[in-house]
Amino acid sequence: MVNPLPFIHQPDRVARKTSDVPPSSDGDSTVLWHTQIVYITIVISIALIGNFIIFTAICSIRRLHTIDNVFIANLAVSDFLFTLIETCSNTTRRHNEAWKPPHDFICYVIMASSVLCASASVFTQTAVAVNRHFAITRPLQYPNFVNKTKIYISILVIWIFAIVLASPPLIWRPHNVICGEVESYDKSPTFEKVYMTLEWIFIFIIPFGTMSAIYFKIYQIARNHANRVKPGTSEESASRTGTGGSMRRIQISNFKRQLKAAKMLVTIAGAFLVSWLPFFVTLTLWKFQKGIQINPKVFTIFLYVVYTLPAVNPAIYAFWSRDIRKGIKQLLFCCKRDR
């Protein structure tokens, strides 16, 4: 059956033959094969449970109903769907080539899922970066300019754009490629090259160019702010006295909170880039530079790194956000108490 991950095709078939099928005589390869199964099973379990807990905590606990957390919940949804649809189906097929989806429609969903979820994730991260920029650079106007209704609309737009980006291959790739045994996209090389270029532009170049510019600007603001409030400066002394001092302390506290949120988002964006970029570069070289020989195990390693990201993100949310940590504890405590 064709590989459901739209980024991989023939290289995955080679990788399965070299590393994913347990041989009867090679003990080391057998151990490696079983290690892969154990590892990916753990990753899938952590990703599904972790993102479900994050989403449930944000939705069910009122004090977590903040604008930033709405975006975090959306990231958890994209990671959950990626793991449920893409990781589970592709892993099942990699370790059991006889497996087939119960209906052809599911083949189309699986084919589009990786681009859909990856683009939804990176679009959300870009939207959050823009939101952080307004919150830090225009703190007085921000409450009037940004509200939850606009955020919900932006999330809807994000998923619409993600669907638009993920859908084109379903138009030109024939049914026997999406749901059959055909292992090549060579019938439409021009479409494939144009589509890969668009993926580079919309999943990497534009989002990370935008986020880099915004976070560099936030870094400059934070550095200037830190220099102004060093002990002994006039602003630092003013922050200790009178009504003006109280207002100044509130402003400093709000700025530190906004800056910490920005640090969490930089970590999330960095994890996405580190996970997806090596795999994407390797796949691009394989598809369009026919003379380059790439070890099939490299694809397997980079693919498993991509699969690991949804399991890592919930830990990033909990590490940087004390409110999310408290929300998770509250949610788990209530579940235990209800029993």
N, C-alpha and C positions, 0 to 999 in steps of 0.2 A: 504494500500500500504506500501511496505517496506520503512523504513527510508533511505533516500538517503545518509545521512552522514555515511561513512564507519566506523567511530569510535563508533557509537551508533546503537543499534538495539532494543533488547527487553526492556532495561531500558527506552528508549524513548517512547515506547508504554505505559508502566506503567505511565510515567510522564504525558503523554497526558490525560490519564484517571483520574489522580489525580489532575491535576492543569490547563490543557490547554483547557478543554471542559467546557463551561459555564453552570453550573447547573441552574435549574429553581427555586430552593428554597433557595440556600445558597447565600445570598447577598454579603458577604465578598469575596467568591470565584469568583463571577461574576465580582466584582470590580477588583480583581486581574487579571482575564482573560483579561478584557478590558485594564488594565494598561500594560500588556505584549504586547498587540497588538499595543498600542500607542508607547511604548518604542521601540519595534523592528522596527516599521515603521520609526521613527525618526532616528534610527541607520542606517538603510538601506539607507535612503535619504542622510544623512551626508556622509556616506562611499562612495556612488556612485558619488555624486557631488564633494566631497573633493578630492578624488583620480583622478577623471577626470580632475579637475582644475590643480592639481599638475603635472600630465603627460602632459597636453596641454601646460602649462607654460614652462616646461623644454624643450619640443620639439620645441616650436615656438619662443622662445626668445634666441637669439644667445649667449648672455653672460652667460646663464645657461648651455651651452653645455660643462660642465666639466665632468671629470671622475666620481667624486663622485655623481653628479646629474644624470648621466646615470644609476647608480645603484639605486638611489632613484626613478627614473622613473620606473625601473623594479619592485621595491617593490610596487609602486602604481598600476602597472598592476596586480600583483598577488593579492593585496587586492581588487581591483575592480572586478576581475574575481571570487574571493571567495565570495564576497557579491552578485554579480549578479547571479551566478550559485548555490552556496551552501546555502547561507543564505535565499535568496528569495524562492528557491524551498522547502527547508526544513521547513521554516516558513509557507509557503502556505499549505503544507501537514499537518503540526501540527495543524493548525486551520481550515482545511477543508479536512477531510480524504477522500472525494470523488475525490479529485484532482489527476490527473494522467498526466504525460508528454505526449505530442502528438505523440511521436515516441519512440520505444524501444531504439534506439541509444542514445537518450537523457538520459535515465535511466543510461546507462553506463558512460556517461559524468558526470552526477551528482554523481554517486557512487565514481568516482575517483577524483572529484574536490577538496575535502578538503585536502587529502594527497598531491595532485599535487600542490595546491597553498601554503599550509603550508611549504612543503619541498622546493619549489622554493624560498619562502621568507627567510627561514633560511639559505639556501645555498647562497643566495645573501648577506645576512648579514655576513656570514663567509668570502665570497670573499672580501667584503668591509673591513673587519677587517684585512685581509692579505694585501690589498692595502694600508691601513693606516699604517701598520707596515713598509712597504717598504718606504712610503713617509716620515715617521718620522725618521727611523733608517738609511736610505740611501738617504738623500735629494739630493745629487749631482748626483748619478747614476739613481735616480728615473725617470727623464724625458726621459732618453734614454731606460730605461727598460720597462716602461709602456706607452702605447698609446691607443687611442680609438679603434683601430682595434682589439687589443688584448682583450680589455674590452668587445666589442661586441661578440667576439668569446667565451669569458668566460660566457657571459649571455646565449648564445645559448647552451653551454655545461650544464649550470645550469638547463635549461628547459628540456634538454634531460634526465639528471639524475632524475629530478623530475618525468617525465613521466615514466621512468623505475621503480621508486619506487612506483608509484601509480597504475601501471598496474597489478601486480600479482593477486590481489583478483578477477579481472575480468576473470581470467583464470579458477580458481577452484570453484568460487561461481556460482551455477547454475542460469539459467535465472529466475526461479521463486523466487530466493532470490533478484536478482538485480532489476527485474521489476515486481515482483508478490506480493503475500500476505504472503509469508513465512517469519517468524520473527526470524529465528534461523540460526546461522552459525555452529551448532553442528555437521553437517555432515562432516566437515573437521577440527576437533579440532587441529590436529598437524600442519596443514598449518597455522591456525589462530594464534597459539602460536608462531610459527617461525616468521610469518609476524609481529606480535606485537613486538617481540624482535628486529627485524630489524628496525622497526619504532623508537623504543627507541634509538637504536644505531645511526641511521643516521639523526634523527630529533632533538635529544636532546644531547646525550653523546658526539659524535664527534664534532658537530658544537659548542656547548657551552663550551666544553673542550678547543677547539682551540681558541675561542673568549676570554675566560677567561685568558688563557696564554698570548695571544697577548696584551690584554688591561692592564693586570698587568705589562707587560713589558713597555708599553707606559706610564703607571702611574709612574713607576720607573724613566724613562727618564725625564718625566715632573718634577718630584720632584728634581732630580739632576740638571736639567736646572734652576729651580727656585732658588735653593741654590747658583748657580754660578752667577746669575745676581742680587742678593740682593744689595740694595744701599750700597755703600762703598766698594764693592769688586773690584778687579782689572779689571775683565771683564766688569762690569757695568760702570766703569770709562772710559775704552777704547772705549766703545760703544758710547761715547759722543764726541769723538775727531777724526778728520782726516778722510781719506778715509776708513781706517779700521773700524772706528766707524760707518760710513754709511753702510758698508757691514754688520756689526754686527747688526745694527738696522733692516736691511732687513731680516736677518736670524731669528731674534727674532720675527719679525712680521709674517713671514711665519710659524714659529714653533707654534705661538699662534693660527694662523688660522687652522693649521693641528690639533692642540689639541682640538679646539672647534668642528671641524668636528668629531673627535673621541668621544667626549662627546655626540654628537647627536646620533651616532651609538650605543654607550653603552645604551642610553635611549631606542632606538628602540629595541635592543636585550633584554633588561630587560622587556619591555612591552610585548614582545612575550612570554618570559618565564613565567611571572606572569599570562598571559592570558591562555596559553595552558597547562602548567604543572599540575595545580590542576585537570583540566578536564581529562587529560591523566592518571594521577595516579588513580583517582576515577574509570575510565572506566576499567583500567587494573585490579584493585582489584575486580570489579564486574564480569568481564569475567572469571577470573581464580582463584578466591577465592570464591567458591560457598557458603561457610558458612557465608560470610560477608553480613550483611543487610545494604543497603544504601538507605536513604530516596530518593524517585524519584525526589523530588523538588531540591535536591542537583545537579542532572544532569542538570536540567533546568537552575539553577543559573549559573553553570560553563559553560554551553553551551552559554548562553547569554553573558557571559564575553568574550568568544571567538569571538562571533559575533560583539562585541563592538570594538575590536581591530582595524579593518580596518577604523573605524570612528575616532579613536584617532590618528592614525599614521600621517595623514596630518597636524594635529595641532602640532605634534612633529617636523615635517620637518619645518614648518613655524616658530615655536618658536626658534629653534636653528640656522636657516639659514636666515640671513638678505637678501641675494640675492634672495632666494625663496620668501620671503615676498614681496620684491620689484617686483619680477616677477609676483606674483599673482595680486598685485595692478595694474601693467601695463596691464596685460591681461584683468582684469575686467574693467579698465578704457577705454581700446580700444573698448571692447564690448559695453559699454554704449554710447561711442562717435559714434560708427557706427550706433546706433539706431537713 
